């Protein structure tokens, strides 16, 4: 099938296009140089054309998303839309049902989304949901930060075994990359405790968060994985935590990247850029974080922007969620994944007139505005922790319009004037910078820039067209138009198929699931497996043979090869 | 004044979702328009005109609208949902979710109401001359705030979980209630004329007054001594002490 998109104002930073009228030719799901005269022609009419959106951090599938659904039946009363001839019924706002995840991302012009945390033990559930999410391509990052084998190999300083374990864990979970959440804290939480900094020793394992982070970065680069280590810092959600965040980011200097990308991605920085010592003197330290990123090229971050209203916080950071539930007197769900990690789910309602919430809201925007290079600060809401992903258009409008920000600042708690820098920031991002934060940058951080996040020849034909004419609009003034255009794409094209037209779903092809098959030398694997077999015999409640996610659960795989050795030949 | 009288054409055996029976929706509509309003019967989409005979007299805004329901509405749910003004008079029994989320106006029922009457109500008044079933003025599944304002009066008895997660407003039950009235109460006032059991667990704010006998007390309240409320002497308790709650429980 061939498709020719004519007359689009193409914003494609990777290929240096800033809104020039360029035709895009599509054949067999890929962007090509040229199509035949038989190609279907789609006239974009001078409207904005970008690559399909790529989200590097969102909680869209798996055990804790489902716990969120179970403990929030009230959430499923909003966002209800009945079945149509093409689509299945949808429910929910912060924790939508599986189908709504795919439809709503596609309606925003997003075509690739990565689930940010799956425990290996729970991976089968993640993939059962991923396979049912329509349209978008997806993948899941696998948790390694508090796994017992990880901590054992870190203590023994055996990087070969750790690399073998990570490679095997990715295979076992059909995972895409290494996620590290509050390293060490998940294990401590099993004993009702938490780690407070990079140098606390995790009892019984005799390792520190610092050692875990550095070791995982080392093996991540040994394995030449497409994505870097994806870090949720220690001390998240505590006033004064920016120091821990800076100290964690400094660790990146100890490791050299194996590819043209960062060695550490620090996620949802909104929750990690906090000054002060308590909720009273709580303040923004986003300038310190942005300053670090501006002076270092080996670390990237994402916003985790907060959206006022209903949200559901869900994370593998179990101890943090217990503290949240106590603080908010909210519903709380706690989970323990044996020998691997913890988790927690707590609903929250962000209120404009609560000072802490207002300051947090401003921190997210500051991070994006103070970080000079948009490749280093991706746009996320850490869905649904900061707020549901359907609000990305609101965030885009805020970043593109100082006027909108000033209007909004008038409606939030006055603390933002004293505790934030946002009121004095007049930077307004342009379409190219937005395209980087939502497409090119996310694809680059994930290591998928060859096929995702741009519109050059050879890229996947994932394209979104928005009802804006970039040469005729002043985003600073017409921010309402920007918001409405980005919330509902005029067209979304996925793999060459038109899946959304005028904000309505028109087709629901199934997307692919990315996972990484990393090879290590056979003897490293064998040595590591001896320990794993022992672990299963002594500690796990299930059999090793039942642990692996089988291929039957990933019926639309997109396997990326990686590893510390070239693919072996027998 | 607009008066609309609805009467079932035949016995309704399958439950009907009739959130369209509301003064806000009826006002400004002709008889024909009201007849063509959508209701669901089970999984079948139908109209008010299909199920009920409709009689319309006069016209007027929502605040000056009276809806009279004659006959058996005991399988009709969600009557008056989200209503902001006007009057609904019901001469028999009704099914669940009567006056859910209503914020104004008045609903008066001669018979009994099923569960979730006045669910998450914000204002207005609901009067039930018969009995109420479960979760009167409560929050629906998962909701952290039930009734937030307005007044519910039940002349008869109510079943369990009266005013669960209530955040404001007033519920008066003249008769007895089932177990756990005011469960997870977070504000508002519940007055029970008769007997009940285990009132006010997980209470963090609000007031519960019991004029009859309490079969069983939850061991989470602290006795503060006697106090006179409206000329009647009650034993005053505070709690729930486990959650450091500031709820007030008065028992005669």
Interface residues (C-beta under 8 A of the other chain):
Chain A: X71 X72 X73 X74 X75 X77 X329 X330 X331 X347
Chain B: X139 X140 X141 X142 X143 X144 X204 X243
